Amino acid sequence: MSAHPVITKVESIIVSLPRQTPYLGPLGAGEKVTERGYVVRGGNRTLYPTRDSSVLVKLTAEDGTIGWGETYGIIAPQATAAIIDDVLGPLLIGRDPRDVTTIGEDFYDLMRVRGHFGGYFIDAIAALDIGLWDLHGKLLGQPVVKLLGGQRQQRLPAYVSGLPGQTLAQRVAVAEQWRAQGFRAFKYHAVVSFDGIVEEMRALREALGHEVELMVDLHWKFTAHEALQLIDRLLPYRPLFVEAPCAPEDQEGQVQVARHSRVPLALGEELATVFEVRQRMQNRAMSIVQPEMGHTGISQFMQIGRMAHAFHMRVMPHASIGMGIYQAASLHAAAALPNVPWHEYQHTVLDRNLAFMDTAMCCRQGFFEMPQGAGLGIEPLPTLWQYIAPKAGS
């Protein structure tokens, strides 16, 4: 065996958990589930899953140490798994997990002309990057946060994201329940604001009072002018930020909204690399950047976070569907940055899926409690494997 154990095996695993209510809440008028289990939300014409699917990676070093990674698998997870199994995984064999950032840069260079901005290839790199950091931390006997420059926060303030309910009254009631549990920040999703976006914020402010923070995800629904008109109507209810008002490719619109809005603009969940984020920061397209660990991996997440600090921007990490591994990675990275006032809490996903994980990580009374131990501090439990989904061609 080498003096420093190298990687001897790379495995991708697709898991898919059923859920009673589709992601973001009950179906709206005219919305229906496809035969493959997806739903197109009429509010923004975007595809969403009706199951909690994710792609895990298991990295085994020659001394038997295992590192776990995870990335997005909510749509066509077989595509990401195929890239890991066919392209990247074989190239990882024999590499030293201590070279995690170098490996990520090497993998990015491999596919520069084959989809290097976003998409399934970058998601595959993110999964392996997270797994490498977990393995690196375990081999050194250190939590990942300590390897990222040091730990600034012992626990992270969490905002409740998503208020599932068919009616506005039901969604307000959900927020009131979380308020009673000690949470003081809430974000609702415009794509399921069936009673109106302004009306929903008004109802939340009236019900929750002026001590809480409110924010809204606009899900790329509007042109710049439409977004600015809407933000003006939201002003009396003091939103902390407005998220994703324009299409991701409409950089000019994003800049226009950020320049003229009196409410901070947040965006970035769809931006997977520092190269994509850099131009938006230079153009001041937002005040808050929202890196999504399932897309970025730890290495790119930290580059984005450090660059945001140089631009005097806040980082409020995005969090979406996953089994908890990339959520743990997001907490490690966020706790090492100097500019993270809030972290998103997807309660309809995380709370249930953590039942399949061995970890001290949890979210309660308005805060994320950090995972403990070497590496990421999270391991799948055997009960998760009953939900393994077949890969393409199997």
N, C-alpha and C positions, 0 to 999 in steps of 0.2 A: 504493500500500500504506500502511496505517496506521502511525503512529510505533511503535505496539506491535502486533505481528501478532495478529489475531483469528482465531477458529476458522472455517474455511470448509467443513469436511467431517467427518462423523461416520459411522463404519462399525462395525457389529457383525459378529463372525466366530465361528461355532461350530466348535470342533475336537473330535474324538473319536478317542482312541487305544485300540486293542484291548489287552487285558492277559490273560496266561495264567491268573492266579489272581484271583478277585474281591477287591475292596477288603475289608480286615480278615482275609483268609485263606480257606482252602478252605471249601466248603459244609458245614454241619452236617446232622444227620439231619433229613429232612423238608424241607430247604430246596431250592428249585429256582429256576431262572432263568426269568423271564417272556419272552414273545415280543418284548418291547421291550427286553430286556437288563437288567432289574432283578432284584434278589433281596430278599425279605423275610426279615430275620434273625429267627429264632424267639426269640432271647434277649431282644429288646426290641421286636419287632413293627414295626421301622422299615425303610424302603425304602433300599436301597443300590445303586450301579451296578456293572456288571461291565466297564465301559469307563471310561477317564479322559476325561471330557468337561468342557469349559470354555467360557466366553464371553469372548472378547477384544473390546476396542474399540480402534479406530485413529482418533485425532484429528489432523487436519491443519490447521496454521495457514497463513495466507495467504502466508507466506514459504517454505512447503514443509516446515517442521519438523514432525515427527511425534511424538505422545505415545501411549504404549501403556498400556492398562488391562486389568484382568481381574477377573472375579467368578465365583462358583459357577455351574457348569453341570452338576452331577452328576445332577440330576433335571429332565426337561423343560426343557432349555436354550432351546428355542424361545420359551418364555414370556418369559424375561428379554430375549432378543434383540428380541422384538416390542415390548416397552416402550421399549427404547433407540431402535429404528428409527421407531416410530410416535409416541411421546410426547416423550421427553426429547431425543433427538438433534436434531430440528428446532429446538428451543428453545435449543440450545447454539450454533447458527450465529450468528456475529457477536459472541459474547461474548469478553471478554478473559481468557485463561487465568490471568492473575495474580490474578483474582478467585475463585480456586478454592473457598475456604470459603463465600463469599457465594453462589456458584452452587449449591453443595450444599444450603444452607439454602433457597434459592428452590425447588429441585426437591422438597425435602421438603414444603414448604408446598402445592405443587400438588396433592398426593394425600392430604391429611390425612384425608379421609373415605373413602379407597379403599385402605386397607391400609397405613397409615403405620408400623405396628409390624411389622417383619420382612417376610419373603416376597420375591417376585420384584421388586417395585417398589424396595425398598431395595437389593437386590442390584444392580439396574441403576444406581442412584445410585452405589454403591460402585465399579463398573467405571469410570464416567465420572470420579469423583473421583480415582481412582488415575491415570487417563490424563491428567487436568489437572495433577496434581502433576508427572508425568513431563515433560509439555510445558513447564510453568513452569520446572522446573529446567534443561531444555535451552536455553530461551530466555535464561536468565540465566547459563548455563555453570557451574552449581553442582549438586552432589549434593543430592538431596531432603533428606537428613538435616541438611544445613547450613541449610536453610530452615525446619526444624522447631524451632529453638532451639539447635542445636549438638549435636555428637557426643560422647557419653559413653563409648561402647565401640567399640573397633576391630574386635572380633569377639565373638560372643555364644555363651555356653555352650549346648550343644544336648543335649536328651535324646532317646533313641531311642524312637519311638512305634510300637508294633505289632510283634508277634513272630509272623509267619505260620508256621504249621505245623499239620499235622493232629493231631498228638499233643502231649502235654505235653513229652515228651522232645525232640521236634523244636523246640518253641518255646524251651525252655531252651538248646538248642544254638545257636539263632539269637542269643540274648542273649550267650552266651559268645563267639561270633564278633565281635560288636560290642565287647565288653569288650576283646578282644585288639587291637582297632584304636584303643583309647584312650578309648572312651566310658565314662562312669561314672554314667549315669542312664538308667532304663528304665521305660517305661509299657506295660502290657499291657491288652488290651480284654476286659472281662468278657463281652461279647456272644458271644465265641468261646472263652471258658474252658470248654470242654466237659468237662474233668476236675474242675472246681470252682474258684471264685475264690480261696478260701483256700489250696487245695492248690497253685494256680499260684504265688501269692506265696511260699509256703513253699519250693517247689522252686527258685524264682529266688534267694531269699535264701541257701539252702544251697549253690547252685552258684556264685553270684557273690561271696559273702562279705559282710562288713559295711561295706566301704568304699564301696559303690555306693549310689545312691539308687533306691528303687523307688516306683512309683505305679501306680494302677489307675483306669481309666475305667469307671464303672458304667453308663454309657449310659442313664440315667434309668429303670433297671429296678425300683426299689424304693420302697415307702412309707418314711416317716421312721423308724418303729420297726424295720422290716426292715433298713434301712440302718445304723442304730445298732448293732443286734445283730451285723451283719456286720463293721462297723468294729472292734468289741470283739474279734472273732476274728482280725482282721488285726494288731492292736496288737503282738503279739510280734515281728512281722517289720518293724517300724518304717517304715511307708509315709510318704513325704514328703508326699503328699496323696492324697485320694480325690476323684475327679471325678464330677460330675453324678449324685448318688445318686437324686434324685427327678425326677419329670416337670417339665419347664420351667415349666409353669403352676402347679405346686404351690409357691407362694412360702412358704406357712406351713410346709410340710414341709422346705423348704430351710433356713429359719430354725431349725427345731427340731433338725435334724441339726447345723448349724453351732454351735448353742448348747451341745449336749450331747456332741459328739464330741471326743475327745482327739487326733484327727488333723485337720490343716487341710483345709478343704473348698474345692475349686476348681470354678468354673462360669463360664459366659458365652459359650461358642462360638455359641450360638443367639441371643444378644442383639446387635442390630445398631446400636442408638443409645444415646446417653448417657441418654435418657429412660427406657429400659427398665432400664438398669443402676442408675440413681440410687436407686430405691426399695430395691433389694436391698442396696446399700451402706449405706443409712440403717438398714436392719433387721439389718445384719451377717449376711447370708445366706451369706457366704463369707469366707475369708481371702485367697484368690487369685482374681483375675479373669482370664479367658482370652478376650480379644477375638480374633475371627477376621477378618483383613483382608479376606477375600473377601466378607464380609457388611458390614463397617463402612466400608470405604474408609479412607484415611489421616486425613481430617479428624475423623471420629467416633472412630477409634482413638485419636487423640491426646487428644481430650476425655475419653474413658474412662480413659486412662492417667494423665492429670493429676488427674482426680478420685480415682482409686485412691490416688494419692500423698497427697492431702489426707485420706483415710480410713486412711492407714498400712497399705494393702494392697499385696500383691505383684502384679505383672503377669507372667503366663507365657503368651505368645500361643499361640493354637491355630493349627494348620496342617493343611490337608486337601488334597483333590485339586485340582490346578491345574497349569498349564504352567510356573510359576515366576515370573510377573510379580507376582502379589500376594504371593508369598513374598518377593521382593525388596523390595516396599513394606513388608512387615511388619518386615523387618530394619532398614530405614531408620528407621521409626517407633520400634521397640524400642530402637535404639541411641541415640535422643535422650531416652529416659525415664530417670529415676533409680532405678527400682524393678523392674528386669527381671533376675532371677537366672538364668532358663532360658528357652529358646525350643524349642518342639516341632519335631521332625525326623521327617517322614513319609518314611522312606527308600524304601519300596516305590513311592512316587509320584515324589518329587523327583529322585532320582538318574537315573532313566530319562528323565524328561521334560526335564531340563536339556540333554539331547543335542540338543534342537530349539531351544535358545536360545543367543545370543551373550552371554556374561556371565562375569565372574570369580567370581561367587557360587558357593559350594560348601560342603559340610559334611564335615569330616574331623578325625580325632583329637579328637573331642569338642567341636568348635567350628564355628559358621558363620563363613565368611569373607565379608566384606561385598562387594557389587557395587561396581564402580568406574566413575567417569566422571560426566558431567552427567546430571541426571534420576535415573531409577531404576537405570541401569547394566545394562539388560537389553533385548534386542531379539530377536524371533522370527527364526529362520533360514528360508531358503526350503524346507528339507526338511519343515517343519511343515505347509505348505499342502497336502500330499497327503492330510492327514487332515481337511480341511474337511468339515463335515457340512451337509446341506441344512437350510434354514429352513422353517418351516411355510408351506405354500402354494407352495413353489418346486418 
